[in-house]
Amino acid sequence: MAATWVTEAELRSALGIGNLYQSSVVEEVCQSAQNIVSEFLWKNQKYNSGHSHIVGFGTLTFDSPHGFFVGQTVTISGNGATFNGSKTISSITPLSITVPTSHSTIEPLHATNPFGTVAATDYVAYGSVPEVRESSLMIAIDIWQARQQSSAGGISPDFQPSPYRLGNTLLARVRGLLANHLSPNGLVG
């Protein structure tokens, strides 16, 4: 990720910890918070579920229409060294894209587990969106506090102690801040 959404200085200030902890530890919490929030935001990317290749070209397949176009440059990750990197799409079908690769063999279509990622240019710089930055800071504070507390004890909605401070409600606390930026691909019901 290019920009840091929560800086080490911001987290240190919010927690009031000064220089008590190593930068690497604080930075790891900042990056973790950014990674968590980022996965729920609407981005110009799709996850591919399979791939195949012939000599010089590789094809990535998707479970739903991808929306990419011939000539578009995409960044591929999670698909192995010969696929990964910045590639220009040479052909498409509604459920696949083909890109030039350094493959020297033929391999039939097979599953990509876990799914790979194909990302085109994003048109929103989330690192400069205040509500995304605030959400990331709130998540970072929760992660930090869970690391510091014995048993990561939190309080459940019925005000009873809970060992699941970083449970499935972690993002629920900031969902209102992120509402305008959440990916519709992840919304169900």
N, C-alpha and C positions, 0 to 999 in steps of 0.2 A: 504494500500500500504506500502510495507516494507521500501523502501528508498525514501528520499525526493529529488525530481529532482531540485527544486529551494529552497535553504535554506533562512531562514530569513535574515541572514547576507548578502547574495548575493542581495536580493531584496532591503534591506535597502541601500546598497552601490550603486546599480544602480539608485535608486530614489534620493539618497542624503538626506534621511530623518533622518539619525542618530537614536536617541532614542526618537523621537517625539511621536511615537505611541506605543500602547501596543503590546507586543509580540503576544498575541492571535489574534489580528486583522491582523497583518502582516502574521502570519502563516496561517490564514484562506484563504488569497489571494493566498499564495504559494500552498496550497493544492487544491484550486479551479482550478488553472492553470494546475496542474498535472492531476487532474481528467478529465479536458476538453481534453487535449492532449492524455491521455491514451486511451480514447474511440475510437480514430481513428487509433491506432497502431495495427499491426498484432500480435495477441496473440493466444495461444493454448487453445481457449475456444469456446463454442457454447452457444447459447441462446435456452433454451427449452420453448416450447409453451404450454405444458400440462403435467399433471402427474396423476397417479393413484396409489393405493396401496392395498396390501393384508396384512394379518398378517405377520409382520417381513420383508417385502420387499416392495420397492417402485419403480415404473417405471416412467422415465422421457421421454417425447416424443419430437421430433424435426421436423421442417418443411423441413429439407434437411439432407442428410447423415452427421453423426456426426464425424466419424473418430476415435472414442475411441475404446479400446479393453478390453477384459475380463482380469481381474487382475490389470488393471490400477487404480491408486488412483487419484481421482478427488476431487476438492473442489466445493461444491454445495452451491449456495446462492440464495436468493429470492424465495425460494420454501416452506417456513414454517419450523418450528423448528425441526420436525421429519426428514425432508430431508436434511436440511442445515448442512454443516460441511464436514469434510474429509471422503470420502467413497471409498470403493474398488468395482469396477464393477464386478458383478457376472454373468451377461448375457447381450447379445446385440442382436438387429436386426438392419437393416440399418437405421431405424428412431427412435430407442429407446435404452435406457440403463436401467438395473435393478440393484439396490443396496440394501444391507441389511439396514433396518431401524428399528425404535422402534414402528412402527405402530401396533396397537392392533385391528384394524377394517378393513373392506373392503370398498373401495371407488372407484367408476368407474372413467374412464378417464374424466378429465375436464380441461378447459383452465387455464393457469397460466398467470394472468394479473397483473402487467406487466410481461414480460417474465422473467424467472429465468436464472441463469448463471451456467454453468458447465465448470470448468477450470481445465486443466491438467498442468503439469510442463511447464513453459516457458523456452526457451533456449536462450533468449536474455535478458540481464539485462539493460533495457532502461535507468535506472538511471545513467549508466556509458557511454551512447552514447552522445557525445558532441552536435550533432545537435538536439537531443531530449531535452537535458537540456537547450540549447539556445532558442529553441521554447517555452519551458515552461516559461522561464524567460520573453520572449517578451509578452506572453499572460498575465503573472502576472503583468507586467508593465501596459498593457492596462486596466486590471481589476482595478488596483490601481488608475490609472488616471481617469477612469470613475466614481469611487467612490468619488473622490475629486472635480470633476467639476460639476458646476450646469448644470442640464439637460443632463449630460453625453455627452456634445457636441463633436462631432468629425467632420471630414471633409470628404465629399463624394468624389468619383472619379472625379467629375466635379468641385471640389474645393468650393463647397457650404457647409455651415454649416449643420450638420446632427445630430439629436438627437440619432442616432443609433450606437454609438461607439462600442458597444458590439453586433452588429447585425450579420447577416449571413456571413459577410466578415472577422470576427475575425480570423478564422483558415486559410483563404485564404492568409493572410499575412505571414504565416509560412509554408505553404504547400510545398514550394520548399525545405526547410530544412528537412522536414519529408518525402519527396517523397519515399525514399528507404525503409521506415518502415511502410507506410500506409497499412492497411488491404485491400486486394483485395475484401473482402466480402462487403465492403462499397462503392466500386467504381462502378458507373453505367455509361453506355454509351461508 
